[in-house]
Amino acid sequence: MEIFSSYNLIIEVSLVLILSFIFNGIAKKTNIPAVLMLIILGVIIQYGIKAFGAGAFDFFPMLEILGIVGLIMIVLEAALELELKREKLVPILKSFAIALIGLVVSAYAAAIILKALVDGMTMQSALLYATPLSILSSAIIIPSVSGLSDAKKEFHVYESTFSDILGIMMFYFLTGKLNPAEDSGIVGFALNLILTIIISLIASYGIILIFQKIKSQVKLFLLISVLLLLYGVGKKMHLSSLIIILIFGLVIANMKLFFKWKLERLLDFEKAKSIYHELHVITAETAFVVRTLFFVIFGITITLSSLLNIKVALISILIIISIYIIRYGLLRLFIGKDIAPQFFIAPRGLITVLLFYAIPAEAIIPGFEPGILLFVIIGTSLIMTGGMIRDKKIKSVMPTPEEIAAAAEEEVNFIMNTTTDLSEIEKDVDSDQ
């Protein structure tokens, strides 16, 4: 049976997308991440392919492309939802601090574990392998936190987006260290970052001003193509390309902030706002499709037998424990006591896989088991699921603010009525006397 024929692939991809939509509905009711269900679906497909005796198929190039496009779409989707207001400065800075410190300290802790337990690991290579394991997955977090309060949801969107971007920058900084000819040091890295931000702002203003003048109805995929082109060219120039996507999203989502004074005259706000709303829809839809296909293909490519390896389990459990110890300390320091369910929401996912496959050939350590990656992804996702379910149960028992207000109003009305009744009784007694 030819599994990979054109019509069969159309049927298979369509069924996967339909199932993904159903998984999203299940995820909202149960708090089980849809990503876990997609990975399991991929594993089932993997065994189905083997059962039908289909020939070997190299999924890696497809996985890499889907991962890159998915990453761009997810960061753009997150950026389009971020409002830059003065009152949000403190939450943004807190999220940034937690993401940055959490990334660096978690990577260092994981590197110590890997260096101690994996043969052939130097501290430099251990840090390189530990970085993907220390990045939060916005691909899992953003769809999973929609039911939380606005403040907590906003925190997770900021934190996971910052973690993605900072983690990718840290990873490529470390890979640069492997090649002395390309290593520009911290000063060069800082200059690269400043240059990226300047190019991003110029490109963002230019794109918005040009696209608001385009009258054609077919322009959103043109816009996405321009962003993908900028990302690709930025990568070739060794820029932090994801920042280009983030800044464009922030500029178009906060046009009144970025287009002030003389620039305000150049902006047709209604047309630009229309582009923003349409882009928001198409980005969310594209991110859904790409994320679905990525995690299903990842499920097809993983080797489950590695999960049964005791050494893999030991290393993974130690890394997971270090992640949550560090997270608990940071949340208590920056947020205080109200850290549920934020403490549990620290899954690894798309970027972890994508960066792992981007490790240069000269840095690959044969003793590192890819099963560690899978174990950490599944472990952190299950912990998040447990935390979200626990939070949902607590909320179902505790009264909502609206219920408390209604009860208080009812109590006040009861006291007022009782007081009125007593006053009437006192009047009647006085009249009888």
KOLLO-824562 format. One record per residue (C-alpha): x, y, z. Coordinates in steps of 0.001 Angstrom, whole numbers, plus 500000, padded with zeros to 6 digits. Each point is the difference from the previous one (the first is absolute). Example, Ala and Ser with C-alpha at 12.3 -4.5 7.8 and 13.67 -1.06 7.14 Angstrom:
KOLLO-824562
512300495500507800;501370503440499340;
END
This chain:
KOLLO-824562
500000500000500000;501449503386498978;499606502158503139;501861503013498575;498079500362496714;498581503469499246;496330499229500748;500831497973503095;502086502900501351;497109502435499404;497644497671501906;502528499403502813;500864503683500512;496295500964499951;499165497359502631;502919501147502176;498788503635499889;496420498947500838;501275497919502935;502154502937501151;496909502212500099;498241497352502116;503078499739502253;499831503773500616;496400499604501169;500996497122502303;502952502055501307;497707502880501013;497763497637501990;502681497797501560;503123502262500046;501964497191498339;502278501801497492;498952499376496399;503720499649499219;500206496775502024;497069498563498067;501656500998496707;503284498301500976;498075496830500978;498165500170496652;503386500217498271;501244496927501891;496848498067498957;500582501043496364;503652498898500315;498920496483501007;497296500043497306;502641500766497351;502123497107501298;496970497668500060;499221500747496337;503638499418499111;500438503398498346;503486500939498892;502235502294502021;499249503704499661;502261502821501225;497732502342501981;502802502201501354;500102502663497211;496220500398500321;500289500153503822;502677502702499789;498017502215497579;496769499578501988;501872500831503197;501442503237498608;496701501176498444;498113498934503133;502403501933502204;499549503155497896;496203499679500010;499827499314503759;502216502975500910;498052502251497596;496698498765501440;501232500734503538;501378503442499046;496670501012498417;498325499450503384;502467502070502046;498827503477500955;502763502439500965;498585502315502634;501637501856502865;498057498016502607;501269496755498421;503669500961500249;500497498274503371;498365496676498930;502061500040496780;503264500609501900;499137497287502558;499224497519497203;503248500903498244;502050499585503187;498405496616500815;500492498785496404;503648501139499810;501138498843503454;497991496783499696;501584499236496617;503611500643501075;499819498307503414;498004497007498687;502484499548497132;502947500112502398;498349497490502388;499126497635497125;503544500357498618;501486498888503334;497697496926499975;500867499156496357;503758500477500537;499918497690503017;497886497220498456;500621500051496219;503299498630498682;502058502397497901;498264503206501164;502109503097500607;498397502964501808;499778501890496708;498208497188498153;497839499289503078;498815503638500012;499184499735496296;497896496854500569;498437501447503169;498775503230498338;497163498409497936;498884498137503152;499755503316501881;497696501868497592;496280500275500741;497700498920497177;497712502839498922;498515497503497507;498585498048502962;499515502802502535;498107502633497972;497115497711498916;499853498412503491;499605503132502169;496918501518498321;497843499090503025;502160501833502552;499410503540501294;501163502805497694;503011500848502208;501235496401500199;499338499336496316;501906503156499067;502915498947502235;500276496640498233;499799501554496521;502808502476500853;502135497433501851;499796497238497371;500615502435497120;503035501517501738;501262496497500846;499731498939496333;501902503016498713;502650500121502738;500503496231499780;500589500096496238;502418502919500394;501876498145502753;500142496793497912;501504501728496956;502380501972502234;501282496663501352;500263498432496523;502039503049498937;502416499200502828;500723496635498320;501462501785496973;502637502603501054;499937501534496498;496290500900500403;500066500769503736;499597503754500465;499856499886503807;497529501779502286;500709503445498485;499374498698496483;496875498218501211;498686503241501574;500717501974496806;498246497291497986;496957500331502250;499897503809499688;500362499742496204;497156497439499887;497694502304501996;500770502994497738;499396497946496821;496816498549501544;498535503441500769;500836501386496541;498553496901498305;496850500074502178;499240503652499219;500698499425496309;497787496897499730;497019501652501731;500231503199497926;500339498072496717;497341497367500691;497355502530501050;500191501374496435;499578496604498277;496407499758498738;500074496328498994;497953497644502194;502761497373499773;502765501524502098;500188498170503363;502022497046498718;502162502556498186;500587501645503393;500846496641501604;502354499257497075;501793503313500625;500402499102503697;501314496521499133;502413501614497513;501256502434502676;500420497095502448;501967497926497457;502219502905498872;500558500955503652;501179496459500756;502419500146497057;501364503283501428;500307498341503468;497414502367501502;497551499059502778;497234499563497429;497216499131502427;500258503530501424;498996501329496534;496755498009500256;499378501014503621;500558503722499369;497807500015496885;497190498373502021;500427502515502820;500031502985497607;496847498996498089;498196499041503248;500903503332501643;499868502406497051;498793502994502031;503087499660502190;502520499676497151;498394502448497531;500102503333501815;500569503615499041;500989500306496301;499763496241499422;496317500117500967;499232501902496796;501456497193497888;497805497320501573;496517499167498758;498927498510503326;496790498345498764;501744498180497117;502945498996502199;497610498794502701;498182497872497409;503336498410498995;500727499311503679;496672498202500595;500273497913496823;503636499156500764;499007498938503528;497486497492498593;502242498569497295;502982499754502378;497962498062502571;498676497656497294;503447499430498471;501587499454503422;497328497386500753;500709498065496773;503794500175500285;500014499136503724;497737497001499320;502143498586497204;503248500644501892;499056498079503132;498392497132498065;503147499605497871;502110500232503165;497899497152501415;500668497985496829;503775500484500320;500538499277503732;501296496715501388;497890498936502989;502440497288501097;502416502710501215;497470500910502726;500611496591501588;503709500746500439;500699500475503749;502823502476499379;497753502098497708;497278500005502669;502475500987502766;501506502905498017;496560501210498895;498485499865503505;502963501923501464;499642502676497284;496228500261500611;500546500322503785;502583502775499425;497562501831497663;497248500150502645;502282500826502948;501385502992498069;496520500993498815;498564499895503523;502774502274501315;499587502530497170;496197500166500242;500093500451503775;502625502734499611;498270501978497218;496296499196500447;499480498919503624;497763497267501381;497357499917497246;501959497775497592;497387497375499123;499711498823497296;503002502013498647;502448497746501870;498810496926498072;499937501679496568;503539499441498701;499700497521497096;502688499412497396;499015499428496372;500456501285496468;503147502104500481;501615497301502144;499673497540497095;500896502549497330;503217501178501705;501058496469500887;500020499140496284;501903503240499313;503017498979502114;503051500161497665;501548496691498892;503296500816501743;498172500409503338;497970496758499901;500734497700502946;499274496324499177;499313499236503677;497000502374500165;496702498111499659;497222501886498109;497581498230502366;500974502614502633;498336502592497790;496779498011499732;499970499140503716;500365503674501026;497330501150497483;497481497373501167;500909500433503702;499610503799500054;496786499768497952;498486497487502448;501004502176502978;498318502976498304;496891497883499403;499869498969503662;500466503599501158;497280501335497695;497528497274501073;500782500713503677;499460503737499458;496695499323498203;498744497844502907;500943502663502567;498200502676497947;496875497824499723;499875499707503821;500850503638500745;497366502662499253;500748502432497183;500320503765500699;496529500471498431;498501497359502350;501681501646503014;498642503424498977;496482498582499496;500110498276503402;501209503205501673;497215501998498341;497444497414501140;501375500181503567;499781503801500006;496412499856498681;499095497469502702;501460502232502756;498223503081498593;496680498143499793;500448498643503511;500778503481501300;496899501353498227;497825497227501477;501344500695503508;499303503706499574;496396499188498971;499574497733503040;501360502730502322;497531502491498492;497098497590500530;501028499434503624;500262503745500624;496563500596498449;498423497251502150;501429501615503106;
END
